[in-house]
Amino acid sequence: MAKFHPSLPGRVTIREVGPRDGLQSEPPLAVRDRARLIEALSATGVPKIEAVSFVSAKAVPAMADATAVWDLVEKVVGVAYSALVPNRRGAEEAVRVGGFSSLQAFIAASDGYNQKNVGRAVEESIEDLEAVMSVGRSVDVPVEATISAAFGDPFEGDVPPKRVVELAERLVDFGAAGISLGDTTGMATPTRVWEVVGLMEERLADVPLNLHFHDTRGTAMANVLAALQAGVTEFDASVGGLGGSPFAPGAGGNVATEDLAHMLADMGIETGVDLERVLEAARRVESLIGHPVPSRLSRSGPRWNRADGP
């Protein structure tokens, strides 16, 4: 029987977003617990970690005390830590604290989700991203821009791929060092991924691209495969599959880091991630939040013998 071997990348970068996106919808954890979690994830082999968020503690209580968390973290050489910032004030605070390889700004592709998320229209938020990029340039810290609801908005419906890419072009013109497309409420399907990524490749082929999938409707791993087939080599993932937007009721968690690393390993795609250490971190998360994590691998274990590997 003939075998189907699609063209796939040989190596993929996983950016761990559990300490930020994974925890933002959970009840607030102690500062020390958040710092120890970041350290545990730093030992898993993931090359990038979104560690903290300098957002309003009133708006997102779980992300309060970012400076205190970051001060406690024992940083690991070779891991690129980033901080999420909503505006100039957040960016200036992150720069003052220091130690971040990059800053992460964000804006939605549609007014519906942007209003729910930050209380402003997209055009109004453009000013915030310009300010964040200006702060980053002043200290030579790159700023990546996340476009939320890039595959659909639960408040407005479908988002045209052209609108997403045109927004990405504007952000790159302002100085964005890379673009992350967020499926914030899990509305993407493989065909929608191919459409948006294909248009990004046509118009912004030289701009680093990251994809951020949520599993709200059970399509996250299928979307990862579609993106791999389209040539994407960087994905966000959250330990345990935690996550979800507090501004979009019903939004599911992120692709689980352990599920993603396990699938890629069995496909022969390198990530540098130590699966056992990620599973240990997922067990730590479960004990901290007081309920089971949604990742499949945390319940079922790898498909191979743990002693032998894939």
N, C-alpha and C positions, 0 to 999 in steps of 0.2 A: 504493500500500500504506500502510495506517495505521501511524503510528509510535507506539511506546510511550514516554511521557515520565513516569516516576515523579516524585513530589515529592522533590526532593533539595536539600540546603543549597547556598547559593551560595558559602560559604567554609568551609574546614576548617582546624583547627589541628593541626599535626604536632608532637608532642614527640619530640625525638631522644633515644633511650636507648642508643645505641651505646657511649658511653664507660663505661656501667655494665652494663646487661644484655647488651650485645653482646660485651663483653670478659670477662665473669665466668667463662666456661667455656673461655677460651683460656689458654695459658701466659702467665704474668705478663710485661707489657711494662715497659720502663724508664719511670721517672717522667716524664722529659722527653718521651718519645714520646706518652704519654697526654695530657699537657698540650697538645702541639702538635696532637693530633687534636681535642681540644675546641675549640681556636682555629680549626681548619679548618672544623669544623662550625658554629661561631659565624658564619662568613662565608657560610653557605649560604642564609640567610633564614629558617631555622626559628626560631620565636619562643620555644621552650622547649627546654632541654637538661637531661637528668638526667646530671649531670657525674661525681659520685663516690659512693662508698658507704662509710659509717663502720661497717662490719661487722668481725667477727673476721678478722684476717689468716690465722689458722690454718684457719678454716672456708672462706674464699674467698681464696686467696692472690693471685689476679689483682686484687683490690680493695685490697690493702695500700697503705700510704703515701698515703691520701686527702688528708691535710693538705698533704703535700709537693707532690702533683699540683696541688691547688687554688691553692697559693701561687704556682706557676709560670704559671698561666693568665692571659693578658691578656684581661680580661673586655670584652665588647662591650655598650655601652649599648643597651637595647631587647631584649636576650635575657634571659629569666627562667631562671636556673640553679637546679636543685634538687639535694638530696642525699638518698640513701636511708639511713634509720636504723632499726635493729632494736629499740632499747630506749632507756631514759633515758640511759644512758652515751653511746650514739651520738649522740643528739639534743643532749646537752650539749656534746659535742665539736664538732658541726657549728655550733652557736650560738657557741661560743668562737672558732672559726675565722672565722665570719661571711661575709657576702656572698651568701648564698643567699636567693632569693625565696620558697622554700617548702621544707618537709621532706616526705619520702615515707616513711610508715610502711607496714607490710605484715602481713597475716595471711591464712591460708588459709580457704576456706569449709568445709573438712573436716579432721578430725583426721589422716587418713592422710597428706596432703601436709604439713600443719603439723608433724607429728612428724618427718618426713624433713627438712624445711627448717630448723626451729629447735629440734627436740627437745622440743616441748611440745604439749599439747592446745590446742585453740582457746580454751577458756575460760581457760586459764592465760595465753595470749598477749594476751587482752583487757587484762590489767593492764599489759602493756608498752605497748600503744597508748595507754591512758589516760595513762601517764607521759610518753610522747612528746608528746602533745597539751598536757599541762600545761607542759612545757618550751617548746613553741612559743608558747603563750599568754603566757608570762612575758616574752617579747621581741617580741610581736606578729608572729611569723612563722607563717603558715598551715601547717597540716599536712593533707596529702591522704592518704587511706588506700587502699591497694591490697588488693583481695580476690583472692588467688591461687586457682587451680583453680576459678574461678567457673563453669565450664561442664562440669566433670567432673574426677574425681580418678583417676589411673591405679592407685591403691592401693585405693580404695573403690568406684569406678564412678561412676555418675551422681550429680550433686549437684542436689537439688531447687531450682528457682528461688526458691521461697518461703524456703528457708534462706539463700540468698545475700542476698536483699533484707532479710530480718529482721536479718542481721548488719550490712548497710549502715545500717539504721535505728539500730542500737545505736551504731555508730561516729559517725554524724552527731549523735546525742544527746550523745556524749562531746566533740564539737567538731570533727569532721572537716570541713574546708573543701570537700572534694570526694571523690568515689569513683572509683577506677579498677578496672575488672573485668578480671582477667587470665586469659587462656586459656593458662595456664602450660605445659601439655603438649600443646596443640593438639587438644583434644577437642571444640571447638565446631563446629557446623554452622549454616547460616542459620536454621533453625527454632528451634534452641536460643538463638540470639542474639535472635530476635524475642520468645521467651518471657521471657527474663530482662530485656531492655531494656524490654519492654512493662510488666512488673510494676514495674520501677524508675520508669517514667513515671507509673504509677498512684499510687505511694506516696511517691516522692521527686522529684517533678517539678522542684522548685526547686533541687535539688542538682546542681552541675556534675558531668558524667559523662564519663569517659575510658575508651576500650576498648583493650586490649593483647592483640593476637593473635600466636600463634606458628603456623608453617606445618608443623608436624610431620606432618600428614596431608593437606597440600595444599589446605586449605580457607580459608586466611587471607584471601585477597583476596575470596573469595565472602562471607566473614563481614563484611569491611569494607563491601561493597555492601549487605548485609542491614542493617547498623547505620546506614548512610547513609539507607536507606529508612525506618528507624525514627526518624530525626531526630538521630542522634548527630553531633556536630561536632568531636570531638577524639579523636585516635588516637595511640598510641605507635608508633614505628617505629625501626628500627636500621639505620645505614649498612651497606650490603653485605648486609643480611639476617642479620647475625651474631646470636648469642644462644643461649639454651637454659639450662635450670636444671641446675646441677651436682648437684642432689639428686633429679633424675628422669632416669634413664638413657634415652637415645633421644629426649629432647625436642629438637625442631627449633628453628631460628632464628626471630627476629621477622620480621614484615612488613618488607621492605626499604624504607628511606626513599625511595630512587630509584624503586623500582617503584610505590610508593604515590603519590608526587608526580607521576609520569608518567601514571598512570591518571586521577588527579583532574584534571590539566591538560587531558587529552583530553576529559574529561566537562564541561569548562567550569566546574569548581569551583576557586576560587582558594585558594592556600596561601601565596603569597609566597615559595616555595622556588625557588632557582636550581638547576635540574636539573644543569647542567654542573658547578657547584661541588660538588654532592653526589657526582657521578660521580668527580670528582677526589679527594674525600675517601675514596671507596670504593677507589680505586686505591692511595691511601696506606695504607689498612687492609690491603690484600692484601700490600703490601711489608712491613708490620710483623709480620703473623702468619705469613707464609711459606706461605700456601696460598690458592687462589681463594676468593672470597666467593660465597655461594650466590645472590645476587640475579640475576634474569633480565636486567635492564637492563644490568648490568655486562658481560654476555656479548653481548647482542643489540643494544644501543643503542636509542634512541627510535624510535617508528614514523614520526615526521616528520623532514623534513630539518632537521638541527641548525641551519642558518643561518636557517631561516624560523620555527622554532618550531611549536607546535600550531595 
